[in-house]
Amino acid sequence: MVNATNNLYDLTNISTSKNLYEFVKYTNDLTGQYFVSGILIANFIITFIALKNYGNKEAMTTSSFITASLSILFSALDLIPNYITIIFVLIFGITFAFIYTRRE
């Protein structure tokens, strides 16, 4: 007979959660806060590639702004640590300052 209480893995049934937030929070906790951080990085890359027609500076600034905004939202929902939010906000600040000091 199998004893499931001695299992090495967490066998919590998350499929019965009532909303998406519980599912994402549980998945994020399981992966050590890398799930939502990966979503933010993927968002940055996809947005940058989608906006590349407008130029590299504009695409970088816009994609960093969208990613920084999402990271502030996810940080408020306690889905990512604060230092990741600070990193994305700093990236936006640097690209924003760069694009407006080098304006021709």
N, C-alpha and C positions, 0 to 999 in steps of 0.2 A: 504494500500500500504506500502511496506517495504522500509525504508530509509536506504540504505547501508552505507551512510556517517556517521551515528551515531553508527556504529558497534564497539564493544569493541576490536575486533580482527583485525589484519592486513590482508586484503584481496588482497594483491598484487599478481598478476598472474606471478609467476616465471617460469611457464612451457614454456613461450615464450623466455627464455634466449637463447642466441646464442652459449654459450659454457659451459663447466662443471665448470669452475672457478667461474662464476657468480652464478651458482646454489649452489655450496659449500659455497661460501662467504655469500650468503643470508641465507642459512640454519644455518651456524655457527653464524651469527649475531642474528638470531631468537632464538637460544638456549643459548645465552650468552657466546659464545666461548667454549662451552662444546662439540660440535660435533666433531671437528678435534682433540681435546684433547682426546676424547674417542676413536677415530680411532688410535691414537698413543699408548694409553694404551692397546687396543686390539691387535695391532701389536706386542707390547712387549710380551704380554702373549702368543700369538700364536707362535712367533719366539722362545721364551724360551722353550715351550713344544716341538716344532719340533726339536730343537737341544739338547734335554736332553740326547740323546744317547751318546754324546761326553763328558758328565760330567756336573755337575752343574756350576762350575766356568767358563768353556768355553762357556756354553750356556748363562750364565748371561752376560758375557763380550760381546759376539757377538750380543745378542739381544739388549743390551743397546747401542752398537755402531750403529746398524741399526736404532734404535729409535731416538738416538741423531742426526744422519744424517738427518733423515726425519723431525725432529723438527726444525732443522736449515733451511731446505728448506721451510717448512710451515711458519716459522717466516719471512723469506724473502718475501714470498707471502702475508704476513700480515693476515694469517689465525689464528694464535695463539699469545697470548701475549708473550713478551720476557721472563718473569719470568718462564714460562713453559719450554722454551728452556733451560734456565739456569739450571733448575732442572734436565732435562734429560742429559745434558752435565755433570753435577756434578755426577750423578749416573754412567755414563760411566767412568768418571775419577776415581771415587772411586773403581769401580770394576776392572778397568785396573790396577790401582796401587796395589790393593790387590792381584790380580792373579800373578803379576810379582815380588812382594816382598815375596810371600809365595811359590815361585817355588822350587820344590824339585829336 
